Amino acid sequence: MRNLSEAILERMGRFHLYLRYRGRGEQELHRKYEGQYRNAGLVLLFDLFMALAVVVVVAVLAGIVYLVAG
């Protein structure tokens, strides 16, 4: 039986490849993600975390500028 987190990552990877590449998802899966949907899910998850980190950093910097300039 597979781990729940791996199953979730695999579903995320399938969904990501379906939305992004439509007809050529299998080609991209083998070319970019070593043939594993789990790897595609991990890349998507890391991209989401990085986007969230950028938003947090910008919010903190905006707060610092507001406090210093205010």
C-alpha positions as a Python dict, from the first residue, in 0.01 Angstrom:
ca = {
    (1, 'M'): (0, 0, 0),
    (2, 'R'): (126, 341, -93),
    (3, 'N'): (178, 625, 142),
    (4, 'L'): (-99, 888, 149),
    (5, 'S'): (143, 1172, 74),
    (6, 'E'): (276, 992, -233),
    (7, 'A'): (-77, 934, -357),
    (8, 'I'): (-158, 1304, -313),
    (9, 'L'): (164, 1409, -491),
    (10, 'E'): (87, 1171, -776),
    (11, 'R'): (-263, 1314, -820),
    (12, 'M'): (-125, 1668, -809),
    (13, 'G'): (133, 1573, -1073),
    (14, 'R'): (-129, 1419, -1301),
    (15, 'F'): (-355, 1723, -1264),
    (16, 'H'): (-65, 1963, -1324),
    (17, 'L'): (48, 1783, -1638),
    (18, 'Y'): (-308, 1759, -1767),
    (19, 'L'): (-373, 2131, -1721),
    (20, 'R'): (-36, 2251, -1844),
    (21, 'Y'): (44, 2022, -2136),
    (22, 'R'): (-291, 1870, -2239),
    (23, 'G'): (-195, 1639, -2528),
    (24, 'R'): (178, 1606, -2470),
    (25, 'G'): (174, 1539, -2096),
    (26, 'E'): (327, 1193, -2131),
    (27, 'Q'): (620, 1332, -2330),
    (28, 'E'): (687, 1599, -2068),
    (29, 'L'): (646, 1345, -1789),
    (30, 'H'): (931, 1134, -1926),
    (31, 'R'): (1145, 1425, -2036),
    (32, 'K'): (1124, 1651, -1729),
    (33, 'Y'): (1002, 1435, -1443),
    (34, 'E'): (1179, 1100, -1494),
    (35, 'G'): (851, 931, -1582),
    (36, 'Q'): (696, 976, -1238),
    (37, 'Y'): (385, 1178, -1164),
    (38, 'R'): (510, 1208, -805),
    (39, 'N'): (806, 1417, -925),
    (40, 'A'): (572, 1646, -1118),
    (41, 'G'): (365, 1687, -802),
    (42, 'L'): (675, 1771, -600),
    (43, 'V'): (780, 2037, -849),
    (44, 'L'): (431, 2189, -835),
    (45, 'L'): (434, 2182, -454),
    (46, 'F'): (775, 2350, -435),
    (47, 'D'): (662, 2613, -685),
    (48, 'L'): (359, 2689, -469),
    (49, 'F'): (575, 2717, -156),
    (50, 'M'): (818, 2948, -332),
    (51, 'A'): (533, 3172, -449),
    (52, 'L'): (400, 3184, -94),
    (53, 'A'): (747, 3267, 37),
    (54, 'V'): (777, 3557, -208),
    (55, 'V'): (440, 3693, -95),
    (56, 'V'): (546, 3671, 271),
    (57, 'V'): (880, 3842, 207),
    (58, 'V'): (715, 4124, 13),
    (59, 'A'): (455, 4168, 288),
    (60, 'V'): (725, 4184, 557),
    (61, 'L'): (930, 4433, 356),
    (62, 'A'): (621, 4646, 293),
    (63, 'G'): (545, 4640, 665),
    (64, 'I'): (900, 4747, 750),
    (65, 'V'): (889, 5030, 497),
    (66, 'Y'): (550, 5140, 633),
    (67, 'L'): (679, 5145, 990),
    (68, 'V'): (1002, 5326, 904),
    (69, 'A'): (842, 5582, 675),
    (70, 'G'): (532, 5633, 885),
}
